[in-house]
Amino acid sequence: MADYGIKIAKEGYDVNTAADKDLVYSSKFNGMKIAEHNTSGAGTVLHSLGYAPMFLNYRKSGTQYRLDWQTTSFVNAPYTTNAGIVFPNADNYYFIFIDKAE
């Protein structure tokens, strides 16, 4: 059977013979697939996935976006629902992934 896909080997390894542990990337690995990414203000960004997906959010701080992982309260934290991602604060840059938030 043919071996189709994309593989990138670590420096010093032959991509044709490298073990999985010696690959930087292989399309056979389960990776997070992006369904959508964009900017958003406060409010709800709707998606059509039908389930609560995983997401990653960056908040604007000055002129840069920083990973939004520290919040002082869960009241101010974005959250996911079956219909969308709810952003309590403005200036977001988000990624919604195909994977469910389980």
Phi and psi restraints in degrees (range 20) as a CNS / XPLOR table:
assign (resid 1 and name C) (resid 2 and name N)
       (resid 2 and name CA) (resid 2 and name C) 1.0 -73.1 20.0 2
assign (resid 2 and name N) (resid 2 and name CA)
       (resid 2 and name C) (resid 3 and name N) 1.0 152.8 20.0 2
assign (resid 2 and name C) (resid 3 and name N)
       (resid 3 and name CA) (resid 3 and name C) 1.0 -106.4 20.0 2
assign (resid 3 and name N) (resid 3 and name CA)
       (resid 3 and name C) (resid 4 and name N) 1.0 96.2 20.0 2
assign (resid 3 and name C) (resid 4 and name N)
       (resid 4 and name CA) (resid 4 and name C) 1.0 -98.4 20.0 2
assign (resid 4 and name N) (resid 4 and name CA)
       (resid 4 and name C) (resid 5 and name N) 1.0 151.7 20.0 2
assign (resid 4 and name C) (resid 5 and name N)
       (resid 5 and name CA) (resid 5 and name C) 1.0 131.7 20.0 2
assign (resid 5 and name N) (resid 5 and name CA)
       (resid 5 and name C) (resid 6 and name N) 1.0 -163.8 20.0 2
assign (resid 5 and name C) (resid 6 and name N)
       (resid 6 and name CA) (resid 6 and name C) 1.0 -119.4 20.0 2
assign (resid 6 and name N) (resid 6 and name CA)
       (resid 6 and name C) (resid 7 and name N) 1.0 134.2 20.0 2
assign (resid 6 and name C) (resid 7 and name N)
       (resid 7 and name CA) (resid 7 and name C) 1.0 -136.2 20.0 2
assign (resid 7 and name N) (resid 7 and name CA)
       (resid 7 and name C) (resid 8 and name N) 1.0 142.5 20.0 2
assign (resid 7 and name C) (resid 8 and name N)
       (resid 8 and name CA) (resid 8 and name C) 1.0 -130.7 20.0 2
assign (resid 8 and name N) (resid 8 and name CA)
       (resid 8 and name C) (resid 9 and name N) 1.0 121.3 20.0 2
assign (resid 8 and name C) (resid 9 and name N)
       (resid 9 and name CA) (resid 9 and name C) 1.0 -91.6 20.0 2
assign (resid 9 and name N) (resid 9 and name CA)
       (resid 9 and name C) (resid 10 and name N) 1.0 154.0 20.0 2
assign (resid 9 and name C) (resid 10 and name N)
       (resid 10 and name CA) (resid 10 and name C) 1.0 -63.5 20.0 2
assign (resid 10 and name N) (resid 10 and name CA)
       (resid 10 and name C) (resid 11 and name N) 1.0 157.4 20.0 2
assign (resid 10 and name C) (resid 11 and name N)
       (resid 11 and name CA) (resid 11 and name C) 1.0 -57.1 20.0 2
assign (resid 11 and name N) (resid 11 and name CA)
       (resid 11 and name C) (resid 12 and name N) 1.0 133.0 20.0 2
assign (resid 11 and name C) (resid 12 and name N)
       (resid 12 and name CA) (resid 12 and name C) 1.0 93.2 20.0 2
assign (resid 12 and name N) (resid 12 and name CA)
       (resid 12 and name C) (resid 13 and name N) 1.0 -2.5 20.0 2
assign (resid 12 and name C) (resid 13 and name N)
       (resid 13 and name CA) (resid 13 and name C) 1.0 -115.4 20.0 2
assign (resid 13 and name N) (resid 13 and name CA)
       (resid 13 and name C) (resid 14 and name N) 1.0 144.8 20.0 2
assign (resid 13 and name C) (resid 14 and name N)
       (resid 14 and name CA) (resid 14 and name C) 1.0 -83.0 20.0 2
assign (resid 14 and name N) (resid 14 and name CA)
       (resid 14 and name C) (resid 15 and name N) 1.0 122.2 20.0 2
assign (resid 14 and name C) (resid 15 and name N)
       (resid 15 and name CA) (resid 15 and name C) 1.0 -60.2 20.0 2
assign (resid 15 and name N) (resid 15 and name CA)
       (resid 15 and name C) (resid 16 and name N) 1.0 -26.1 20.0 2
assign (resid 15 and name C) (resid 16 and name N)
       (resid 16 and name CA) (resid 16 and name C) 1.0 -76.8 20.0 2
assign (resid 16 and name N) (resid 16 and name CA)
       (resid 16 and name C) (resid 17 and name N) 1.0 -22.4 20.0 2
assign (resid 16 and name C) (resid 17 and name N)
       (resid 17 and name CA) (resid 17 and name C) 1.0 -123.6 20.0 2
assign (resid 17 and name N) (resid 17 and name CA)
       (resid 17 and name C) (resid 18 and name N) 1.0 -3.5 20.0 2
assign (resid 17 and name C) (resid 18 and name N)
       (resid 18 and name CA) (resid 18 and name C) 1.0 -65.8 20.0 2
assign (resid 18 and name N) (resid 18 and name CA)
       (resid 18 and name C) (resid 19 and name N) 1.0 139.2 20.0 2
assign (resid 18 and name C) (resid 19 and name N)
       (resid 19 and name CA) (resid 19 and name C) 1.0 -70.5 20.0 2
assign (resid 19 and name N) (resid 19 and name CA)
       (resid 19 and name C) (resid 20 and name N) 1.0 159.4 20.0 2
assign (resid 19 and name C) (resid 20 and name N)
       (resid 20 and name CA) (resid 20 and name C) 1.0 -53.2 20.0 2
assign (resid 20 and name N) (resid 20 and name CA)
       (resid 20 and name C) (resid 21 and name N) 1.0 -38.5 20.0 2
assign (resid 20 and name C) (resid 21 and name N)
       (resid 21 and name CA) (resid 21 and name C) 1.0 -66.9 20.0 2
assign (resid 21 and name N) (resid 21 and name CA)
       (resid 21 and name C) (resid 22 and name N) 1.0 -16.3 20.0 2
assign (resid 21 and name C) (resid 22 and name N)
       (resid 22 and name CA) (resid 22 and name C) 1.0 -101.1 20.0 2
assign (resid 22 and name N) (resid 22 and name CA)
       (resid 22 and name C) (resid 23 and name N) 1.0 12.7 20.0 2
assign (resid 22 and name C) (resid 23 and name N)
       (resid 23 and name CA) (resid 23 and name C) 1.0 -102.4 20.0 2
assign (resid 23 and name N) (resid 23 and name CA)
       (resid 23 and name C) (resid 24 and name N) 1.0 141.8 20.0 2
assign (resid 23 and name C) (resid 24 and name N)
       (resid 24 and name CA) (resid 24 and name C) 1.0 -79.9 20.0 2
assign (resid 24 and name N) (resid 24 and name CA)
       (resid 24 and name C) (resid 25 and name N) 1.0 -36.4 20.0 2
assign (resid 24 and name C) (resid 25 and name N)
       (resid 25 and name CA) (resid 25 and name C) 1.0 -151.8 20.0 2
assign (resid 25 and name N) (resid 25 and name CA)
       (resid 25 and name C) (resid 26 and name N) 1.0 144.4 20.0 2
assign (resid 25 and name C) (resid 26 and name N)
       (resid 26 and name CA) (resid 26 and name C) 1.0 -146.8 20.0 2
assign (resid 26 and name N) (resid 26 and name CA)
       (resid 26 and name C) (resid 27 and name N) 1.0 133.7 20.0 2
assign (resid 26 and name C) (resid 27 and name N)
       (resid 27 and name CA) (resid 27 and name C) 1.0 -69.7 20.0 2
assign (resid 27 and name N) (resid 27 and name CA)
       (resid 27 and name C) (resid 28 and name N) 1.0 -9.2 20.0 2
assign (resid 27 and name C) (resid 28 and name N)
       (resid 28 and name CA) (resid 28 and name C) 1.0 -80.1 20.0 2
assign (resid 28 and name N) (resid 28 and name CA)
       (resid 28 and name C) (resid 29 and name N) 1.0 -17.3 20.0 2
assign (resid 28 and name C) (resid 29 and name N)
       (resid 29 and name CA) (resid 29 and name C) 1.0 -74.0 20.0 2
assign (resid 29 and name N) (resid 29 and name CA)
       (resid 29 and name C) (resid 30 and name N) 1.0 146.5 20.0 2
assign (resid 29 and name C) (resid 30 and name N)
       (resid 30 and name CA) (resid 30 and name C) 1.0 -78.5 20.0 2
assign (resid 30 and name N) (resid 30 and name CA)
       (resid 30 and name C) (resid 31 and name N) 1.0 112.0 20.0 2
assign (resid 30 and name C) (resid 31 and name N)
       (resid 31 and name CA) (resid 31 and name C) 1.0 -112.7 20.0 2
assign (resid 31 and name N) (resid 31 and name CA)
       (resid 31 and name C) (resid 32 and name N) 1.0 161.3 20.0 2
assign (resid 31 and name C) (resid 32 and name N)
       (resid 32 and name CA) (resid 32 and name C) 1.0 -75.1 20.0 2
assign (resid 32 and name N) (resid 32 and name CA)
       (resid 32 and name C) (resid 33 and name N) 1.0 126.2 20.0 2
assign (resid 32 and name C) (resid 33 and name N)
       (resid 33 and name CA) (resid 33 and name C) 1.0 -103.2 20.0 2
assign (resid 33 and name N) (resid 33 and name CA)
       (resid 33 and name C) (resid 34 and name N) 1.0 129.7 20.0 2
assign (resid 33 and name C) (resid 34 and name N)
       (resid 34 and name CA) (resid 34 and name C) 1.0 -82.7 20.0 2
assign (resid 34 and name N) (resid 34 and name CA)
       (resid 34 and name C) (resid 35 and name N) 1.0 125.3 20.0 2
assign (resid 34 and name C) (resid 35 and name N)
       (resid 35 and name CA) (resid 35 and name C) 1.0 -86.8 20.0 2
assign (resid 35 and name N) (resid 35 and name CA)
       (resid 35 and name C) (resid 36 and name N) 1.0 -35.5 20.0 2
assign (resid 35 and name C) (resid 36 and name N)
       (resid 36 and name CA) (resid 36 and name C) 1.0 -165.1 20.0 2
assign (resid 36 and name N) (resid 36 and name CA)
       (resid 36 and name C) (resid 37 and name N) 1.0 149.9 20.0 2
assign (resid 36 and name C) (resid 37 and name N)
       (resid 37 and name CA) (resid 37 and name C) 1.0 -149.2 20.0 2
assign (resid 37 and name N) (resid 37 and name CA)
       (resid 37 and name C) (resid 38 and name N) 1.0 145.3 20.0 2
assign (resid 37 and name C) (resid 38 and name N)
       (resid 38 and name CA) (resid 38 and name C) 1.0 -175.8 20.0 2
assign (resid 38 and name N) (resid 38 and name CA)
       (resid 38 and name C) (resid 39 and name N) 1.0 -176.8 20.0 2
assign (resid 38 and name C) (resid 39 and name N)
       (resid 39 and name CA) (resid 39 and name C) 1.0 -101.4 20.0 2
assign (resid 39 and name N) (resid 39 and name CA)
       (resid 39 and name C) (resid 40 and name N) 1.0 158.0 20.0 2
assign (resid 39 and name C) (resid 40 and name N)
       (resid 40 and name CA) (resid 40 and name C) 1.0 -153.5 20.0 2
assign (resid 40 and name N) (resid 40 and name CA)
       (resid 40 and name C) (resid 41 and name N) 1.0 148.0 20.0 2
assign (resid 40 and name C) (resid 41 and name N)
       (resid 41 and name CA) (resid 41 and name C) 1.0 -89.5 20.0 2
assign (resid 41 and name N) (resid 41 and name CA)
       (resid 41 and name C) (resid 42 and name N) 1.0 -167.3 20.0 2
assign (resid 41 and name C) (resid 42 and name N)
       (resid 42 and name CA) (resid 42 and name C) 1.0 -67.0 20.0 2
assign (resid 42 and name N) (resid 42 and name CA)
       (resid 42 and name C) (resid 43 and name N) 1.0 144.7 20.0 2
assign (resid 42 and name C) (resid 43 and name N)
       (resid 43 and name CA) (resid 43 and name C) 1.0 131.4 20.0 2
assign (resid 43 and name N) (resid 43 and name CA)
       (resid 43 and name C) (resid 44 and name N) 1.0 -164.1 20.0 2
assign (resid 43 and name C) (resid 44 and name N)
       (resid 44 and name CA) (resid 44 and name C) 1.0 -110.8 20.0 2
assign (resid 44 and name N) (resid 44 and name CA)
       (resid 44 and name C) (resid 45 and name N) 1.0 129.5 20.0 2
assign (resid 44 and name C) (resid 45 and name N)
       (resid 45 and name CA) (resid 45 and name C) 1.0 -99.0 20.0 2
assign (resid 45 and name N) (resid 45 and name CA)
       (resid 45 and name C) (resid 46 and name N) 1.0 116.2 20.0 2
assign (resid 45 and name C) (resid 46 and name N)
       (resid 46 and name CA) (resid 46 and name C) 1.0 -81.2 20.0 2
assign (resid 46 and name N) (resid 46 and name CA)
       (resid 46 and name C) (resid 47 and name N) 1.0 147.0 20.0 2
assign (resid 46 and name C) (resid 47 and name N)
       (resid 47 and name CA) (resid 47 and name C) 1.0 -132.0 20.0 2
assign (resid 47 and name N) (resid 47 and name CA)
       (resid 47 and name C) (resid 48 and name N) 1.0 166.6 20.0 2
assign (resid 47 and name C) (resid 48 and name N)
       (resid 48 and name CA) (resid 48 and name C) 1.0 -113.5 20.0 2
assign (resid 48 and name N) (resid 48 and name CA)
       (resid 48 and name C) (resid 49 and name N) 1.0 27.8 20.0 2
assign (resid 48 and name C) (resid 49 and name N)
       (resid 49 and name CA) (resid 49 and name C) 1.0 -77.4 20.0 2
assign (resid 49 and name N) (resid 49 and name CA)
       (resid 49 and name C) (resid 50 and name N) 1.0 -27.7 20.0 2
assign (resid 49 and name C) (resid 50 and name N)
       (resid 50 and name CA) (resid 50 and name C) 1.0 83.5 20.0 2
assign (resid 50 and name N) (resid 50 and name CA)
       (resid 50 and name C) (resid 51 and name N) 1.0 5.7 20.0 2
assign (resid 50 and name C) (resid 51 and name N)
       (resid 51 and name CA) (resid 51 and name C) 1.0 -150.2 20.0 2
assign (resid 51 and name N) (resid 51 and name CA)
       (resid 51 and name C) (resid 52 and name N) 1.0 167.0 20.0 2
assign (resid 51 and name C) (resid 52 and name N)
       (resid 52 and name CA) (resid 52 and name C) 1.0 -80.9 20.0 2
assign (resid 52 and name N) (resid 52 and name CA)
       (resid 52 and name C) (resid 53 and name N) 1.0 107.8 20.0 2
assign (resid 52 and name C) (resid 53 and name N)
       (resid 53 and name CA) (resid 53 and name C) 1.0 -86.6 20.0 2
assign (resid 53 and name N) (resid 53 and name CA)
       (resid 53 and name C) (resid 54 and name N) 1.0 163.9 20.0 2
assign (resid 53 and name C) (resid 54 and name N)
       (resid 54 and name CA) (resid 54 and name C) 1.0 -71.2 20.0 2
assign (resid 54 and name N) (resid 54 and name CA)
       (resid 54 and name C) (resid 55 and name N) 1.0 151.3 20.0 2
assign (resid 54 and name C) (resid 55 and name N)
       (resid 55 and name CA) (resid 55 and name C) 1.0 -150.6 20.0 2
assign (resid 55 and name N) (resid 55 and name CA)
       (resid 55 and name C) (resid 56 and name N) 1.0 161.6 20.0 2
assign (resid 55 and name C) (resid 56 and name N)
       (resid 56 and name CA) (resid 56 and name C) 1.0 -131.7 20.0 2
assign (resid 56 and name N) (resid 56 and name CA)
       (resid 56 and name C) (resid 57 and name N) 1.0 133.6 20.0 2
assign (resid 56 and name C) (resid 57 and name N)
       (resid 57 and name CA) (resid 57 and name C) 1.0 -126.5 20.0 2
assign (resid 57 and name N) (resid 57 and name CA)
       (resid 57 and name C) (resid 58 and name N) 1.0 139.2 20.0 2
assign (resid 57 and name C) (resid 58 and name N)
       (resid 58 and name CA) (resid 58 and name C) 1.0 -115.8 20.0 2
assign (resid 58 and name N) (resid 58 and name CA)
       (resid 58 and name C) (resid 59 and name N) 1.0 135.8 20.0 2
assign (resid 58 and name C) (resid 59 and name N)
       (resid 59 and name CA) (resid 59 and name C) 1.0 -108.9 20.0 2
assign (resid 59 and name N) (resid 59 and name CA)
       (resid 59 and name C) (resid 60 and name N) 1.0 144.7 20.0 2
assign (resid 59 and name C) (resid 60 and name N)
       (resid 60 and name CA) (resid 60 and name C) 1.0 -73.0 20.0 2
assign (resid 60 and name N) (resid 60 and name CA)
       (resid 60 and name C) (resid 61 and name N) 1.0 130.7 20.0 2
assign (resid 60 and name C) (resid 61 and name N)
       (resid 61 and name CA) (resid 61 and name C) 1.0 -132.3 20.0 2
assign (resid 61 and name N) (resid 61 and name CA)
       (resid 61 and name C) (resid 62 and name N) 1.0 102.8 20.0 2
assign (resid 61 and name C) (resid 62 and name N)
       (resid 62 and name CA) (resid 62 and name C) 1.0 71.2 20.0 2
assign (resid 62 and name N) (resid 62 and name CA)
       (resid 62 and name C) (resid 63 and name N) 1.0 -119.1 20.0 2
assign (resid 62 and name C) (resid 63 and name N)
       (resid 63 and name CA) (resid 63 and name C) 1.0 -104.3 20.0 2
assign (resid 63 and name N) (resid 63 and name CA)
       (resid 63 and name C) (resid 64 and name N) 1.0 3.2 20.0 2
assign (resid 63 and name C) (resid 64 and name N)
       (resid 64 and name CA) (resid 64 and name C) 1.0 -120.6 20.0 2
assign (resid 64 and name N) (resid 64 and name CA)
       (resid 64 and name C) (resid 65 and name N) 1.0 157.2 20.0 2
assign (resid 64 and name C) (resid 65 and name N)
       (resid 65 and name CA) (resid 65 and name C) 1.0 -98.1 20.0 2
assign (resid 65 and name N) (resid 65 and name CA)
       (resid 65 and name C) (resid 66 and name N) 1.0 133.9 20.0 2
assign (resid 65 and name C) (resid 66 and name N)
       (resid 66 and name CA) (resid 66 and name C) 1.0 -123.4 20.0 2
assign (resid 66 and name N) (resid 66 and name CA)
       (resid 66 and name C) (resid 67 and name N) 1.0 146.8 20.0 2
assign (resid 66 and name C) (resid 67 and name N)
       (resid 67 and name CA) (resid 67 and name C) 1.0 -55.1 20.0 2
assign (resid 67 and name N) (resid 67 and name CA)
       (resid 67 and name C) (resid 68 and name N) 1.0 126.3 20.0 2
assign (resid 67 and name C) (resid 68 and name N)
       (resid 68 and name CA) (resid 68 and name C) 1.0 -90.0 20.0 2
assign (resid 68 and name N) (resid 68 and name CA)
       (resid 68 and name C) (resid 69 and name N) 1.0 80.2 20.0 2
assign (resid 68 and name C) (resid 69 and name N)
       (resid 69 and name CA) (resid 69 and name C) 1.0 -118.6 20.0 2
assign (resid 69 and name N) (resid 69 and name CA)
       (resid 69 and name C) (resid 70 and name N) 1.0 -14.6 20.0 2
assign (resid 69 and name C) (resid 70 and name N)
       (resid 70 and name CA) (resid 70 and name C) 1.0 -112.2 20.0 2
assign (resid 70 and name N) (resid 70 and name CA)
       (resid 70 and name C) (resid 71 and name N) 1.0 115.9 20.0 2
assign (resid 70 and name C) (resid 71 and name N)
       (resid 71 and name CA) (resid 71 and name C) 1.0 -125.7 20.0 2
assign (resid 71 and name N) (resid 71 and name CA)
       (resid 71 and name C) (resid 72 and name N) 1.0 151.8 20.0 2
assign (resid 71 and name C) (resid 72 and name N)
       (resid 72 and name CA) (resid 72 and name C) 1.0 -77.9 20.0 2
assign (resid 72 and name N) (resid 72 and name CA)
       (resid 72 and name C) (resid 73 and name N) 1.0 -19.7 20.0 2
assign (resid 72 and name C) (resid 73 and name N)
       (resid 73 and name CA) (resid 73 and name C) 1.0 -155.7 20.0 2
assign (resid 73 and name N) (resid 73 and name CA)
       (resid 73 and name C) (resid 74 and name N) 1.0 146.0 20.0 2
assign (resid 73 and name C) (resid 74 and name N)
       (resid 74 and name CA) (resid 74 and name C) 1.0 -66.4 20.0 2
assign (resid 74 and name N) (resid 74 and name CA)
       (resid 74 and name C) (resid 75 and name N) 1.0 -17.4 20.0 2
assign (resid 74 and name C) (resid 75 and name N)
       (resid 75 and name CA) (resid 75 and name C) 1.0 -62.6 20.0 2
assign (resid 75 and name N) (resid 75 and name CA)
       (resid 75 and name C) (resid 76 and name N) 1.0 -32.8 20.0 2
assign (resid 75 and name C) (resid 76 and name N)
       (resid 76 and name CA) (resid 76 and name C) 1.0 -94.3 20.0 2
assign (resid 76 and name N) (resid 76 and name CA)
       (resid 76 and name C) (resid 77 and name N) 1.0 1.2 20.0 2
assign (resid 76 and name C) (resid 77 and name N)
       (resid 77 and name CA) (resid 77 and name C) 1.0 -88.6 20.0 2
assign (resid 77 and name N) (resid 77 and name CA)
       (resid 77 and name C) (resid 78 and name N) 1.0 140.3 20.0 2
assign (resid 77 and name C) (resid 78 and name N)
       (resid 78 and name CA) (resid 78 and name C) 1.0 -67.4 20.0 2
assign (resid 78 and name N) (resid 78 and name CA)
       (resid 78 and name C) (resid 79 and name N) 1.0 152.7 20.0 2
assign (resid 78 and name C) (resid 79 and name N)
       (resid 79 and name CA) (resid 79 and name C) 1.0 -144.6 20.0 2
assign (resid 79 and name N) (resid 79 and name CA)
       (resid 79 and name C) (resid 80 and name N) 1.0 162.8 20.0 2
assign (resid 79 and name C) (resid 80 and name N)
       (resid 80 and name CA) (resid 80 and name C) 1.0 -109.3 20.0 2
assign (resid 80 and name N) (resid 80 and name CA)
       (resid 80 and name C) (resid 81 and name N) 1.0 147.4 20.0 2
assign (resid 80 and name C) (resid 81 and name N)
       (resid 81 and name CA) (resid 81 and name C) 1.0 -132.9 20.0 2
assign (resid 81 and name N) (resid 81 and name CA)
       (resid 81 and name C) (resid 82 and name N) 1.0 177.8 20.0 2
assign (resid 81 and name C) (resid 82 and name N)
       (resid 82 and name CA) (resid 82 and name C) 1.0 -65.8 20.0 2
assign (resid 82 and name N) (resid 82 and name CA)
       (resid 82 and name C) (resid 83 and name N) 1.0 -18.9 20.0 2
assign (resid 82 and name C) (resid 83 and name N)
       (resid 83 and name CA) (resid 83 and name C) 1.0 -104.5 20.0 2
assign (resid 83 and name N) (resid 83 and name CA)
       (resid 83 and name C) (resid 84 and name N) 1.0 -28.0 20.0 2
assign (resid 83 and name C) (resid 84 and name N)
       (resid 84 and name CA) (resid 84 and name C) 1.0 -174.1 20.0 2
assign (resid 84 and name N) (resid 84 and name CA)
       (resid 84 and name C) (resid 85 and name N) 1.0 -175.4 20.0 2
assign (resid 84 and name C) (resid 85 and name N)
       (resid 85 and name CA) (resid 85 and name C) 1.0 -107.9 20.0 2
assign (resid 85 and name N) (resid 85 and name CA)
       (resid 85 and name C) (resid 86 and name N) 1.0 129.5 20.0 2
assign (resid 85 and name C) (resid 86 and name N)
       (resid 86 and name CA) (resid 86 and name C) 1.0 -101.4 20.0 2
assign (resid 86 and name N) (resid 86 and name CA)
       (resid 86 and name C) (resid 87 and name N) 1.0 121.2 20.0 2
assign (resid 86 and name C) (resid 87 and name N)
       (resid 87 and name CA) (resid 87 and name C) 1.0 -109.9 20.0 2
assign (resid 87 and name N) (resid 87 and name CA)
       (resid 87 and name C) (resid 88 and name N) 1.0 109.0 20.0 2
assign (resid 87 and name C) (resid 88 and name N)
       (resid 88 and name CA) (resid 88 and name C) 1.0 -70.1 20.0 2
assign (resid 88 and name N) (resid 88 and name CA)
       (resid 88 and name C) (resid 89 and name N) 1.0 -22.5 20.0 2
assign (resid 88 and name C) (resid 89 and name N)
       (resid 89 and name CA) (resid 89 and name C) 1.0 -116.5 20.0 2
assign (resid 89 and name N) (resid 89 and name CA)
       (resid 89 and name C) (resid 90 and name N) 1.0 161.6 20.0 2
assign (resid 89 and name C) (resid 90 and name N)
       (resid 90 and name CA) (resid 90 and name C) 1.0 -85.4 20.0 2
assign (resid 90 and name N) (resid 90 and name CA)
       (resid 90 and name C) (resid 91 and name N) 1.0 177.3 20.0 2
assign (resid 90 and name C) (resid 91 and name N)
       (resid 91 and name CA) (resid 91 and name C) 1.0 61.4 20.0 2
assign (resid 91 and name N) (resid 91 and name CA)
       (resid 91 and name C) (resid 92 and name N) 1.0 57.4 20.0 2
assign (resid 91 and name C) (resid 92 and name N)
       (resid 92 and name CA) (resid 92 and name C) 1.0 -108.4 20.0 2
assign (resid 92 and name N) (resid 92 and name CA)
       (resid 92 and name C) (resid 93 and name N) 1.0 147.1 20.0 2
assign (resid 92 and name C) (resid 93 and name N)
       (resid 93 and name CA) (resid 93 and name C) 1.0 -127.5 20.0 2
assign (resid 93 and name N) (resid 93 and name CA)
       (resid 93 and name C) (resid 94 and name N) 1.0 114.6 20.0 2
assign (resid 93 and name C) (resid 94 and name N)
       (resid 94 and name CA) (resid 94 and name C) 1.0 -120.5 20.0 2
assign (resid 94 and name N) (resid 94 and name CA)
       (resid 94 and name C) (resid 95 and name N) 1.0 158.6 20.0 2
assign (resid 94 and name C) (resid 95 and name N)
       (resid 95 and name CA) (resid 95 and name C) 1.0 -125.8 20.0 2
assign (resid 95 and name N) (resid 95 and name CA)
       (resid 95 and name C) (resid 96 and name N) 1.0 127.4 20.0 2
assign (resid 95 and name C) (resid 96 and name N)
       (resid 96 and name CA) (resid 96 and name C) 1.0 -106.4 20.0 2
assign (resid 96 and name N) (resid 96 and name CA)
       (resid 96 and name C) (resid 97 and name N) 1.0 128.6 20.0 2
assign (resid 96 and name C) (resid 97 and name N)
       (resid 97 and name CA) (resid 97 and name C) 1.0 -100.5 20.0 2
assign (resid 97 and name N) (resid 97 and name CA)
       (resid 97 and name C) (resid 98 and name N) 1.0 155.0 20.0 2
assign (resid 97 and name C) (resid 98 and name N)
       (resid 98 and name CA) (resid 98 and name C) 1.0 -64.1 20.0 2
assign (resid 98 and name N) (resid 98 and name CA)
       (resid 98 and name C) (resid 99 and name N) 1.0 -31.8 20.0 2
assign (resid 98 and name C) (resid 99 and name N)
       (resid 99 and name CA) (resid 99 and name C) 1.0 -66.2 20.0 2
assign (resid 99 and name N) (resid 99 and name CA)
       (resid 99 and name C) (resid 100 and name N) 1.0 143.3 20.0 2
assign (resid 99 and name C) (resid 100 and name N)
       (resid 100 and name CA) (resid 100 and name C) 1.0 -72.9 20.0 2
assign (resid 100 and name N) (resid 100 and name CA)
       (resid 100 and name C) (resid 101 and name N) 1.0 150.5 20.0 2
assign (resid 100 and name C) (resid 101 and name N)
       (resid 101 and name CA) (resid 101 and name C) 1.0 -86.9 20.0 2
assign (resid 101 and name N) (resid 101 and name CA)
       (resid 101 and name C) (resid 102 and name N) 1.0 84.0 20.0 2
